[in-house]
Amino acid sequence: MASFFVVVDPALAAYKFSDTHPLHPIRVLNTYAMATELLEHPSVTVSPVAAEVSSTMLEQVHTSDYINAVQAAGGGVVNGQYGLGSLDVPVFENMHEAAVNVCQATLTATQAVANGDYVHAINVGGGLHHAMPSKASGFCVYNDIAVSIQWLLDNGYERIAYIDIDAHHGDGVQAVFYDDPRVLTFSIHESGKTLFPGTGAIHESGTVGAHGRSINIPVPANTSDSEWLRAITSVLPEVLREFDPQMIFSQHGCDSHRDDPLTNLNITIDGQLKAHELIHQYAHDFASGNWIAVGGGGYDLHNVVPKTWTNLLAVATHQPEKATHSDGVEVKWKSFSSGWNPESEIDRIIMQVRKEIFPTFGLPADPNAAF
Protein backbone atom coordinates (compact mmCIF):
# COMPACT_ATOMS: atom_id res chain seq x y z
CA MET A 1 0.00 0.00 0.00
CA ALA A 2 1.24 3.49 -0.80
CA SER A 3 2.38 5.36 2.31
CA PHE A 4 3.36 8.72 0.87
CA PHE A 5 1.21 11.30 -0.88
CA VAL A 6 2.42 13.98 -3.28
CA VAL A 7 0.28 16.63 -4.94
CA VAL A 8 1.33 17.06 -8.57
CA ASP A 9 -0.90 19.36 -10.55
CA PRO A 10 0.22 21.51 -13.49
CA ALA A 11 -2.83 23.69 -12.83
CA LEU A 12 -0.90 25.24 -9.94
CA ALA A 13 1.11 27.07 -12.61
CA ALA A 14 -1.87 29.43 -12.92
CA TYR A 15 -0.57 31.18 -9.79
CA LYS A 16 1.66 33.41 -11.91
CA PHE A 17 2.15 37.15 -11.50
CA SER A 18 4.13 37.64 -14.72
CA ASP A 19 6.87 36.16 -16.87
CA THR A 20 9.49 38.17 -14.97
CA HIS A 21 8.20 37.93 -11.41
CA PRO A 22 10.57 36.07 -9.02
CA LEU A 23 7.86 33.67 -7.84
CA HIS A 24 7.57 31.92 -11.18
CA PRO A 25 5.70 28.61 -11.39
CA ILE A 26 8.52 27.10 -13.46
CA ARG A 27 10.06 26.34 -10.05
CA VAL A 28 7.29 23.87 -9.32
CA LEU A 29 7.11 22.43 -12.85
CA ASN A 30 10.89 21.89 -12.87
CA THR A 31 10.59 20.00 -9.59
CA TYR A 32 7.89 17.72 -10.97
CA ALA A 33 10.11 16.94 -13.97
CA MET A 34 13.26 16.35 -11.92
CA ALA A 35 11.46 14.11 -9.41
CA THR A 36 9.71 11.90 -11.98
CA GLU A 37 11.59 8.71 -11.08
CA LEU A 38 11.03 8.88 -7.34
CA LEU A 39 7.35 9.79 -7.83
CA GLU A 40 6.89 6.56 -9.81
CA HIS A 41 7.83 4.43 -6.79
CA PRO A 42 4.99 2.09 -5.72
CA SER A 43 4.97 3.54 -2.20
CA VAL A 44 4.03 6.97 -3.57
CA THR A 45 0.56 8.16 -4.51
CA VAL A 46 0.56 11.11 -6.90
CA SER A 47 -2.63 13.17 -6.91
CA PRO A 48 -3.96 16.31 -8.54
CA VAL A 49 -5.75 18.91 -6.46
CA ALA A 50 -8.77 17.15 -4.98
CA ALA A 51 -9.94 19.12 -1.92
CA GLU A 52 -12.30 22.09 -1.95
CA VAL A 53 -11.74 25.25 0.05
CA SER A 54 -15.13 26.88 0.55
CA SER A 55 -15.67 30.59 1.06
CA THR A 56 -16.48 29.83 4.71
CA MET A 57 -13.13 28.09 5.18
CA LEU A 58 -11.26 30.95 3.51
CA GLU A 59 -13.05 33.48 5.74
CA GLN A 60 -11.73 31.74 8.85
CA VAL A 61 -8.26 32.97 7.87
CA HIS A 62 -8.94 36.03 5.70
CA THR A 63 -11.46 38.86 6.10
CA SER A 64 -14.39 38.98 3.72
CA ASP A 65 -13.43 42.52 2.64
CA TYR A 66 -10.00 41.31 1.63
CA ILE A 67 -11.36 38.31 -0.26
CA ASN A 68 -13.73 40.61 -2.12
CA ALA A 69 -10.80 42.87 -2.99
CA VAL A 70 -8.82 39.92 -4.38
CA GLN A 71 -11.78 38.84 -6.49
CA ALA A 72 -12.19 42.38 -7.81
CA ALA A 73 -8.47 42.68 -8.55
CA GLY A 74 -8.59 39.51 -10.63
CA GLY A 75 -11.22 41.24 -12.73
CA GLY A 76 -9.17 44.40 -13.14
CA VAL A 77 -10.46 46.54 -10.23
CA VAL A 78 -7.56 47.09 -7.83
CA ASN A 79 -7.75 48.39 -4.26
CA GLY A 80 -4.19 49.10 -3.20
CA GLN A 81 -5.00 49.31 0.50
CA TYR A 82 -4.94 45.50 0.61
CA GLY A 83 -1.40 45.18 -0.75
CA LEU A 84 -2.68 44.31 -4.20
CA GLY A 85 -1.15 45.87 -7.29
CA SER A 86 2.25 46.35 -5.64
CA LEU A 87 5.59 45.30 -7.12
CA ASP A 88 5.53 42.23 -4.86
CA VAL A 89 1.92 41.31 -5.54
CA PRO A 90 0.91 42.57 -8.99
CA VAL A 91 -2.58 41.61 -10.03
CA PHE A 92 -3.34 39.05 -12.71
CA GLU A 93 -6.47 37.66 -14.29
CA ASN A 94 -8.35 35.14 -12.14
CA MET A 95 -6.04 35.82 -9.18
CA HIS A 96 -8.63 34.69 -6.65
CA GLU A 97 -9.22 31.34 -8.35
CA ALA A 98 -5.49 30.63 -8.73
CA ALA A 99 -4.77 31.51 -5.10
CA VAL A 100 -7.67 29.40 -3.85
CA ASN A 101 -6.34 26.49 -5.89
CA VAL A 102 -3.00 26.70 -4.04
CA CYS A 103 -4.98 26.47 -0.79
CA GLN A 104 -6.87 23.48 -2.16
CA ALA A 105 -3.64 21.74 -3.14
CA THR A 106 -2.24 22.10 0.36
CA LEU A 107 -5.54 21.01 1.87
CA THR A 108 -5.46 17.95 -0.40
CA ALA A 109 -2.11 16.99 1.15
CA THR A 110 -3.33 17.83 4.65
CA GLN A 111 -6.43 15.68 4.44
CA ALA A 112 -4.42 12.74 3.08
CA VAL A 113 -2.51 12.57 6.37
CA ALA A 114 -5.30 13.69 8.70
CA ASN A 115 -7.63 11.02 7.35
CA GLY A 116 -5.10 8.33 8.27
CA ASP A 117 -4.50 7.17 4.72
CA TYR A 118 -0.87 8.34 4.45
CA VAL A 119 1.96 9.05 6.86
CA HIS A 120 3.54 11.96 4.92
CA ALA A 121 2.14 14.33 2.28
CA ILE A 122 3.85 17.03 0.24
CA ASN A 123 2.74 19.96 -1.91
CA VAL A 124 5.79 21.80 -3.22
CA GLY A 125 3.45 24.28 -4.90
CA GLY A 126 2.28 25.62 -1.53
CA GLY A 127 3.90 27.60 1.25
CA LEU A 128 2.50 31.14 0.83
CA HIS A 129 3.38 32.08 4.39
CA HIS A 130 3.32 35.89 4.13
CA ALA A 131 -0.37 36.34 3.31
CA MET A 132 -2.06 38.22 6.15
CA PRO A 133 -5.71 38.07 7.20
CA SER A 134 -6.49 41.31 5.40
CA LYS A 135 -3.50 41.97 3.17
CA ALA A 136 -1.44 40.41 0.40
CA SER A 137 2.28 40.45 1.11
CA GLY A 138 5.56 39.02 -0.12
CA PHE A 139 4.22 37.31 -3.27
CA CYS A 140 1.42 35.71 -1.23
CA VAL A 141 -2.31 36.28 -1.79
CA TYR A 142 -3.99 33.62 0.38
CA ASN A 143 -2.27 31.74 3.19
CA ASP A 144 -2.64 28.09 2.18
CA ILE A 145 -0.74 26.96 5.29
CA ALA A 146 -3.05 28.78 7.69
CA VAL A 147 -6.14 27.52 5.86
CA SER A 148 -4.99 23.92 6.27
CA ILE A 149 -3.91 24.34 9.90
CA GLN A 150 -7.29 25.90 10.69
CA TRP A 151 -8.98 22.93 9.00
CA LEU A 152 -6.99 20.59 11.25
CA LEU A 153 -8.08 22.55 14.33
CA ASP A 154 -11.69 22.46 13.19
CA ASN A 155 -11.45 18.70 12.75
CA GLY A 156 -10.26 17.71 16.18
CA TYR A 157 -6.51 18.41 16.23
CA GLU A 158 -5.37 20.14 19.40
CA ARG A 159 -1.57 20.41 19.00
CA ILE A 160 0.00 21.32 15.67
CA ALA A 161 3.66 22.25 15.27
CA TYR A 162 4.47 24.50 12.31
CA ILE A 163 8.15 24.63 11.25
CA ASP A 164 9.32 27.27 8.77
CA ILE A 165 12.87 27.19 7.34
CA ASP A 166 12.36 29.81 4.63
CA ALA A 167 14.90 32.65 4.66
CA HIS A 168 12.02 35.05 5.32
CA HIS A 169 10.08 35.13 8.57
CA GLY A 170 6.83 33.15 8.49
CA ASP A 171 4.91 36.23 9.54
CA GLY A 172 1.51 35.44 8.10
CA VAL A 173 1.17 32.05 9.78
CA GLN A 174 2.44 33.53 13.04
CA ALA A 175 -0.10 36.37 12.82
CA VAL A 176 -3.07 34.05 12.31
CA PHE A 177 -2.22 31.81 15.27
CA TYR A 178 -0.32 34.19 17.56
CA ASP A 179 -2.83 33.85 20.39
CA ASP A 180 -3.74 30.19 19.86
CA PRO A 181 -1.92 27.81 22.24
CA ARG A 182 -2.86 24.85 20.06
CA VAL A 183 -0.43 25.93 17.33
CA LEU A 184 3.31 26.12 17.87
CA THR A 185 5.00 28.24 15.18
CA PHE A 186 8.76 27.98 14.69
CA SER A 187 10.58 30.16 12.17
CA ILE A 188 14.32 30.36 11.55
CA HIS A 189 15.03 33.19 9.14
CA GLU A 190 17.40 35.94 8.17
CA SER A 191 17.05 38.79 10.65
CA GLY A 192 14.46 41.41 9.90
CA LYS A 193 17.25 43.97 10.25
CA THR A 194 18.49 42.95 6.79
CA LEU A 195 15.54 41.21 5.09
CA PHE A 196 11.82 41.48 4.40
CA PRO A 197 9.40 41.42 6.19
CA GLY A 198 11.35 43.00 9.05
CA THR A 199 9.62 40.92 11.72
CA GLY A 200 10.40 37.71 13.57
CA ALA A 201 12.29 39.08 16.55
CA ILE A 202 12.97 36.79 19.51
CA HIS A 203 10.52 38.64 21.74
CA GLU A 204 7.64 37.82 19.36
CA SER A 205 6.78 34.78 21.43
CA GLY A 206 2.99 34.74 21.64
CA THR A 207 0.30 36.48 23.69
CA VAL A 208 -0.33 35.80 27.36
CA GLY A 209 -2.54 32.80 26.66
CA ALA A 210 -0.04 31.40 24.17
CA HIS A 211 3.29 32.65 25.49
CA GLY A 212 6.10 30.49 24.17
CA ARG A 213 4.04 29.12 21.30
CA SER A 214 5.69 31.47 18.80
CA ILE A 215 9.41 30.76 18.38
CA ASN A 216 11.63 32.95 16.23
CA ILE A 217 15.32 32.53 15.50
CA PRO A 218 16.50 35.57 13.52
CA VAL A 219 19.97 34.74 12.20
CA PRO A 220 22.40 37.26 10.72
CA ALA A 221 23.27 37.60 7.06
CA ASN A 222 25.92 35.12 5.87
CA THR A 223 24.92 32.48 8.42
CA SER A 224 26.50 29.15 7.42
CA ASP A 225 25.15 25.60 7.30
CA SER A 226 26.75 24.64 10.61
CA GLU A 227 25.43 27.74 12.41
CA TRP A 228 21.93 27.41 10.93
CA LEU A 229 21.62 23.74 11.82
CA ARG A 230 23.09 24.33 15.28
CA ALA A 231 20.36 26.90 15.89
CA ILE A 232 17.58 24.57 14.73
CA THR A 233 18.77 21.61 16.77
CA SER A 234 19.48 23.71 19.86
CA VAL A 235 15.86 24.79 20.21
CA LEU A 236 13.37 22.76 18.22
CA PRO A 237 13.64 19.13 19.39
CA GLU A 238 13.45 19.93 23.09
CA VAL A 239 10.37 22.10 22.60
CA LEU A 240 8.69 19.54 20.36
CA ARG A 241 9.22 16.85 22.98
CA GLU A 242 7.34 18.96 25.53
CA PHE A 243 4.67 20.25 23.14
CA ASP A 244 3.86 16.70 21.95
CA PRO A 245 2.36 17.63 18.56
CA GLN A 246 -0.20 15.47 16.82
CA MET A 247 0.92 16.84 13.45
CA ILE A 248 4.03 18.52 12.09
CA PHE A 249 3.46 20.95 9.25
CA SER A 250 6.60 22.34 7.64
CA GLN A 251 7.42 25.02 5.07
CA HIS A 252 10.59 24.39 3.05
CA GLY A 253 11.35 27.65 1.33
CA CYS A 254 14.85 27.23 -0.09
CA ASP A 255 15.75 30.90 -0.52
CA SER A 256 18.23 30.42 2.32
CA HIS A 257 20.62 29.12 -0.35
CA ARG A 258 23.86 31.02 -0.86
CA ASP A 259 23.02 31.67 -4.52
CA ASP A 260 19.51 32.97 -3.99
CA PRO A 261 19.20 36.41 -5.58
CA LEU A 262 16.85 37.87 -2.96
CA THR A 263 18.45 36.85 0.35
CA ASN A 264 21.77 36.95 2.18
CA LEU A 265 22.27 33.62 3.90
CA ASN A 266 25.05 31.14 3.13
CA ILE A 267 23.20 27.81 3.20
CA THR A 268 23.92 25.04 0.69
CA ILE A 269 21.71 22.37 -0.84
CA ASP A 270 23.54 19.98 1.50
CA GLY A 271 22.57 22.04 4.53
CA GLN A 272 18.99 22.25 3.34
CA LEU A 273 18.92 18.48 2.90
CA LYS A 274 20.03 18.05 6.51
CA ALA A 275 17.16 20.31 7.59
CA HIS A 276 14.68 18.21 5.58
CA GLU A 277 16.06 15.09 7.25
CA LEU A 278 15.83 16.62 10.72
CA ILE A 279 12.20 17.66 10.26
CA HIS A 280 11.37 14.20 8.91
CA GLN A 281 13.00 12.65 11.98
CA TYR A 282 11.14 15.02 14.30
CA ALA A 283 7.86 13.95 12.71
CA HIS A 284 8.62 10.34 13.56
CA ASP A 285 10.06 11.12 16.99
CA PHE A 286 7.39 13.51 18.21
CA ALA A 287 4.26 13.26 16.01
CA SER A 288 3.83 9.56 15.24
CA GLY A 289 5.17 10.24 11.75
CA ASN A 290 2.34 12.62 10.84
CA TRP A 291 3.95 15.16 8.51
CA ILE A 292 2.72 17.64 5.92
CA ALA A 293 5.33 19.58 3.93
CA VAL A 294 5.00 22.46 1.49
CA GLY A 295 7.41 24.49 -0.61
CA GLY A 296 7.76 28.25 -0.23
CA GLY A 297 10.34 30.78 -1.36
CA GLY A 298 13.33 30.15 -3.59
CA TYR A 299 14.34 32.25 -6.56
CA ASP A 300 17.23 30.48 -8.23
CA LEU A 301 14.62 28.83 -10.40
CA HIS A 302 16.73 26.19 -12.17
CA ASN A 303 19.90 25.48 -10.20
CA VAL A 304 18.58 25.39 -6.64
CA VAL A 305 14.82 25.14 -6.19
CA PRO A 306 14.04 21.93 -8.12
CA LYS A 307 17.14 20.24 -6.72
CA THR A 308 16.45 20.94 -3.06
CA TRP A 309 12.74 20.15 -3.41
CA THR A 310 13.55 16.90 -5.21
CA ASN A 311 15.77 16.07 -2.22
CA LEU A 312 12.83 16.93 0.05
CA LEU A 313 10.57 14.60 -1.90
CA ALA A 314 13.18 11.83 -1.65
CA VAL A 315 13.35 12.27 2.13
CA ALA A 316 9.59 12.49 2.57
CA THR A 317 8.93 9.38 0.48
CA HIS A 318 11.59 7.34 2.29
CA GLN A 319 13.87 7.14 -0.73
CA PRO A 320 17.01 8.73 0.74
CA GLU A 321 19.22 7.18 -1.93
CA LYS A 322 17.54 9.50 -4.44
CA ALA A 323 18.43 12.66 -2.51
CA THR A 324 21.44 13.06 -4.77
CA HIS A 325 21.56 16.79 -5.43
CA SER A 326 24.45 18.50 -3.71
CA ASP A 327 26.78 21.48 -3.66
CA GLY A 328 29.58 19.11 -2.70
CA VAL A 329 29.75 20.37 0.88
CA GLU A 330 30.21 18.20 3.96
CA VAL A 331 27.86 19.52 6.63
CA LYS A 332 28.72 19.19 10.30
CA TRP A 333 27.65 21.07 13.40
CA LYS A 334 28.21 20.83 17.14
CA SER A 335 25.55 20.13 19.70
CA PHE A 336 24.63 23.08 21.90
CA SER A 337 24.55 20.73 24.88
CA SER A 338 28.31 20.29 24.55
CA GLY A 339 28.72 23.91 25.58
CA TRP A 340 28.06 27.36 24.16
CA ASN A 341 30.35 30.25 23.36
CA PRO A 342 29.17 33.71 24.49
CA GLU A 343 31.60 35.23 21.97
CA SER A 344 29.69 33.58 19.11
CA GLU A 345 26.86 35.66 17.66
CA ILE A 346 24.81 32.59 16.73
CA ASP A 347 25.26 31.11 20.20
CA ARG A 348 24.12 34.35 21.81
CA ILE A 349 21.00 34.30 19.64
CA ILE A 350 20.33 30.67 20.55
CA MET A 351 20.65 31.41 24.24
CA GLN A 352 18.33 34.42 23.97
CA VAL A 353 15.72 32.25 22.25
CA ARG A 354 16.07 29.53 24.88
CA LYS A 355 15.68 32.09 27.68
CA GLU A 356 12.54 33.47 26.02
CA ILE A 357 10.90 30.13 25.23
CA PHE A 358 12.20 27.30 27.38
CA PRO A 359 10.81 28.40 30.78
CA THR A 360 7.30 28.35 29.29
CA PHE A 361 7.79 24.61 28.73
CA GLY A 362 9.49 23.98 32.07
CA LEU A 363 12.89 23.59 30.41
CA PRO A 364 16.22 25.10 31.53
CA ALA A 365 17.67 27.66 29.12
CA ASP A 366 21.25 26.75 29.97
CA PRO A 367 21.81 23.17 28.72
CA ASN A 368 24.25 22.49 31.53
CA ALA A 369 22.28 24.00 34.38
CA ALA A 370 20.14 22.19 36.93
CA PHE A 371 16.59 23.47 36.61
Secondary structure, 3 states (H helix, E strand, C coil): CCCEEEECCHHHHHCCCCCCCCCCCHHHHHHHHHCHHHHCCCCEEEECCCCCCCHHHHHCCCCHHHHHHHHHHHCCCCCHHHCCCCCCCCCCCCHHHHHHHHHHHHHHHHHHHHCCCCCEEEECCCCCCCCECCECECCECCCHHHHHHHHHHHCCCCCEEEEECCCCCCHHHHHHHCCCCCEEEEEEEECCCCCCCCCCCCCCCCCHHHCCCEEEEEECCCCEHHHHHHHHHHHHHHHHHHHCCCEEEEECCCCCECCCCCCCCEECHHHHHHHHHHHHHHHHHHCCCCEEEECCCCCCCCCCHHHHHHHHHHHHCCCHHHCCCCCCCCCCCCCHHHCCCCCCHHHHHHHHHHHHHHHHHCCCCCCCCCC
